[in-house]
Amino acid sequence: MNRRIETHDTMASTSPASARRVGRRHPLATTALLVVGLLATGGAYALATTTATAETTAASAQLIDEGGKLFAANCATCHGMNGQGTAAGPSLIGAGALAVDFQVGTGRMPLSASGPQAEKKPVQFTQDQVDAMAAWVADLAPGPAVPPDRFIAGDGDAANGAELFRINCAMCHNVAGAGGALTQGKWAPGLAGVDPVHIYGAMVTGPQNMPVFSDLNLTPEEKNDIITYLLYVQENPSVGGWDLGSLGPVSEGLFIWIFGLGALVGVTIWLTAKSN
Amino acid sequence: MAEEHGATSGETAGKAVAQQQDHTAPAPAIAVVRTDRIPNPGFPPERLRVTDLDPKKEKQAERTISALFFLSIIGSVLAVVAYIVFPIDELDPSTIRLNNMFLGIGITLGLLGVGIGAVHWSKALMHGHEQVEQRHPTRGSDESRERSVEIFREANAESGFTRRTLVRNSLIGAVVATPIPAIALFRDLAPAEDPVALLKHTMWDTGVRLARDPSGTPIKASEVTIGSAFHVIPEGLAELESHRLEEKAKAAVLLMRLPVDELNEREDRAGWSYDGIVAYSKICTHVGCPVALYEQQTHNLLCPCHQSQFDVANHCAVIFGPAARPLPQLPITVDEEGYLVAKSDFTEPVGPSFWERAL
């Protein structure tokens, strides 16, 4: 397309002049008309395309601008007006859109109170606002971007995902993704009902004390496998029956000590009691 | 007491009991009771059960008990029916749920029906009177005691057990020898090689590349971004034909990258890390659980079994819990292609203490 426009530009200076001089019956009139027509179409197309690009840039700039305003109003107290970080909050330069999508999209940010770790709470912004702030933070410096849908579709290999989950994630998040305790009041949250994009975001960005699992450690396809496994675990009930929250010996031990031993004590009393 | 009773005839036993009873009476010239033994109160008056008094209730109990037994039969049949109706499909694990649940309910009804029915029968309908069974002396009569000694003597004389010493001694030798094969067999359950040497060395060696668990692909230093945690096995472990799990249990390593300014390195371990990348054994020094709960901001490593905590920024020093030693560090560097490699094996045995572990 570009090449065609260039050609027209070079001919445009000569052709209309010759057409005016010798009239419509000139042998070159058809050619001239063709040239003019093509020029008009090409020019209009080029103009339209440029306008479209300018609109996208304008929309993006508007989004970043809107995100900047939201950031200044809601986040800048701790992260600084330019996201450079303060004593109260880390720098967001290079944090990327995905980190914003995870932290704000799960309601962890804005932080309601300082504590061992940020808690998941009702999301404070609409997805459009989250996207705007993500665009603003991504505009500060390059960082992890929101993944394309095919990496969070959850249509991968659940068996491979299960093995990767057991090796990389299960020690903190529990083998069934039920979560677990960490040191000094921190905890690894349960993963049931978490949006796949947030699971992906947590792996890539390593929020708070979670280690980073970059695409060089677990490829996007492997991350999709892990998401597939987590969705499988949620959608398929435990084979062993009532899983008691999948918390392992804690809930199972409590259950058997209270109800199992309780039943044994009850039977013993009934055995030795005299009949009425 | 029984001994005393046994030694005397019935008459003297009666006397002894009479003497005992005398002890409770005040001694001459002493105005207090010598012992404060509580007298036997005997049995409380028998309380009759409703089934003894009311024939209707008796009939009801009878029906209940037989109903329990019938329920048991139904349960047992149900278990067989459930086993056929809800087969386990190997490709669909969810079928195990229904199979196990109905099989379990059936067998439970079958067993509990019999048990509860039998107990209820004995409690509600069977003869309810209390009875006393006196204890009798256990000593045999003198005649039977003499006769049994005589039998031993006769057997000895007839068999020649004490006379034919060669036969007797060879028999004793044979009996003593029979457990020897068992000792040889069970001894072979222990590792054929010296277990101490096995415990002191792992697959890590100079130039062995660090590889991802489970794929076994080697890791480049440039791939380990700050805050990352990699679960690492030695390259070649994934392809091992035998003893793969044993080797993995010793060689498993956690690779982490900390900001260089947050990592405190000891003088003698200065060259053991690479640009903030450190590798530590994943086997807890307490009882050998895999320690992998890494917190990338506090640089704490938590063992899930007994809550031992290690500070990765300070050579995995123990900061909490029952572990006695820091986690062993694997000295690492990079090869000319940029892959992370081990400088040597661990410089101390990994995992929990053992008897021959020199401290």
Interface residues (C-beta under 8 A of the other chain):
Chain A: E163 L164 I167 N168 M171 C172 G180 L182 T183 Q184 K186 A188 G206 Q208 N209 M210 P211 V212 F213 S214 L216 N217 N236 P237 V239 G240 G241 W270 L271 K274 S275 N276
Chain B: R47 R49 V50 T51 P93 S94 I96 R97 N100 M101 V119 K123 A124 G128 R212 D213 P214 K220 S222 E223 V224 T225 I226 G227 S228 A229 F230 H231 M256 P290 A292 L293 Y294 E295 Q296 Q297 T298 N300 L302 P304 Q309 F320
